[in-house]
Amino acid sequence: MSIAVNDGAHSVLARVISWIARSWENAGEAEMIAAMDDQTIRDIAHDCGITPEQLIELAKAGPHAADEMIEMMRALSIDPTEVQLRFRNQFRDMQINCSHCASKGECRKDLKIGSAPEHFIDYCANADELNALRADPQVLADR
């Protein structure tokens, strides 16, 4: 038996399911880190080039906490893959900045409507780094 769902209800249902899935995913990451002993946390953090506290914070923020950074790079014609390959530590630091950002709503709105290149400088904690990357022809997407 099939139940017809109107588009509006389907959209709301899809958003609720997505939210629940993200919550479970985030809880799983944080619980996994919480179950580790201190030495394991220190070792993993060291391997990642961050502090144990940063590792715990990032786990709590979830695996998609810095997705906006990737989208912002694309909006600015910066190739995120090239940045990650060429500037691994800078890329990591930018992810940490993005994961802690208090302006995600404004960022997402600007990315969605295509105005991010004109406005990111006003709120993005990575604005200086992004502008420097825009000046590096080796990491531009439109080389």
Disulfide bonds with the S-S distance in Angstrom:
none
